[in-house]
Amino acid sequence: MHDENATPLPDESAATTPETSTSSDPSRRSVLRTASIAGAAGLGIGALGSGTASAAPEQSAATAAQAAQAPARQGETMIGVPFEKRSTVRVGIVGLGNRGGSMIDLFLAQPQVKVVALCDPVKDKTAAAAKKVTDAGQPAPATYTKGEHDFENLCKRTDIDFVYVATPWDWHFEMAKTAMLNGKHVGVECPIALQLDQLWELVDLSERTRRHCMQLENCCYGKNEMRVLRMAHAGLFGDLLHGAGAYNHDLRGLMFDPDYYEGPWRRLWHTRLRGDLYPNHGFGPVSNYMDINRGDRVTHISSYGTPALGLAAYRKANMPPGDPSWKETYIESDRTISLVQTAKGRVIRLEHDVSTPHPYSRINNLGGTKGVFEDYPARIYLEPDHSDDAWHDFGGYADWDHWLWKEHANPPGGHGGMDYMLVFRLMQCMQLGLVPDFDVYDAVTWTAPVPLSHLSIKANGAPQPIPDFTRGLWKKTRPGMDSEKPKA
């Protein structure tokens, strides 16, 4: 179970037919177990059971609109709330597969961090991670390997400040909730939850428990992303008009690899939803550029999806007869394209495609009245610097690098160093008692396209309202990722 997506970035259910379906009604499809999807009407796909089709009704547009309305606040806002200052940050890690098994190295690389507890029902993975802890000179961590719910016992410990969750998506909501209810700050890999009602519950729990609940979006800490962020805030792009982000990454081989993921859990999501399953890598950075939840907010999303053909074609070409994947019917659009509107009238384009052959791209585009940047490859055109109607080298703007990248020019770890930057900065904020760079409101906003794009595609692109998770506080400007270097 505890094997996070861990999709490598460069330098970074039983169905009756094996044919790919483009049906817009996943409630009629038989899907495999999805343990943590409780109250599935919040997403609109009905209750999911082992090998049985759901008869629950689809969520209506009216229900989605109702879910967009902010319920009464149960606590106080977490906007601007600092961590408690501590000399040592004590960490518990849940999920030690591809992602958790590599991220533990970066936690151990921080001198002020102690990894005190580990959880994964795959005992060999837990033992390998525990050896990394002792090899780093720290005491042997407590280990929790007794079944899928042993993470609950880890969260009950009194010697943990922060719980890091790197498990299959099905478990993210339940684990984040359990951590906060046990008094722990929690950081979760993407996406943080899969249903609108779950997103609202995470906001309410964070506010009630006074614990931070964060989407650990590593792409926000990419070198190019942080440089563009500082340039945007300095006004180099003029008034911001539009942006784009994506997760376009050919994952067909990995999704059919029986050894890469702990079971077929990621591929099975392609039998359940049609929308953007992984918006965070593209949405997070662009939201930062535009100060979403810090002076602007996203209000609506309209999504469109292609037929679902790629995974079935790959299976036909590569998987032997009798492979369990032949029982699966894929409905996830090979490419989804979403348009997101903001309160200030800006437009954000999001794309998702992991099922067809293409080079990797997160697009990472930002445009304003003075020019435009686009990544993959990185290129820029700004007035008054340029006037020849041609792209120019982004390397000429290195002076605008964020202080994190100036201080850590060659960071260790994967994905070009952005993973290290995320862990370093988060642990620094906890140690010094600073406000985190992003919070629960960012987490749920960046994940909201998962359920909402599915609903929009089912409704032929009809706009779906995006909740104001800040309950009106988005109108106040405040700091975020564009941080000042701490003086301490």
Secondary structure, 3 states (H helix, E strand, C coil): CCCCCCCCCCCCCCCCCCCCCCCCCHHHCECCCCCCCCCHHHCCCCCCECCEECCCCCCCHHHHHHHHCCCCCCCCCCCCCCCCCCCCEEEEEECCCHHHHHHHHHHHCCCCEEEEEEECCCHHHHHHHHHHHHHCCCCCCEEECCCCCCHHHHHHCCCCCEEEECCCHHHHHHHHHHHHHCCCEEEECCCCCCCHHHHHHHHHHHHHHCCCEEECCHHHHCHHHHHHHHHHHCCCCCCEEEEEEEEECCCHHHHCCCCCCCCCHHHHHHHCCCCCCCCHHHHHHHHHHCCECCCECEEEEEEEECCCCHHHHHHHHHCCCCCHHHHCCCCCCCCEEEEEEECCCCEEEEEEECCCCCCCECCCEEEECCEEEECCCCEEEECCCCCCCCCEEHHHHHHHCCHHHHHCCCCCCCHHHHHHHHHHHHHHHHHHCCCCCCCHHHHHHHHCHHHHHHHHHHCCCCCEECCCCCCCHHHCCCCCCCCCCCCC
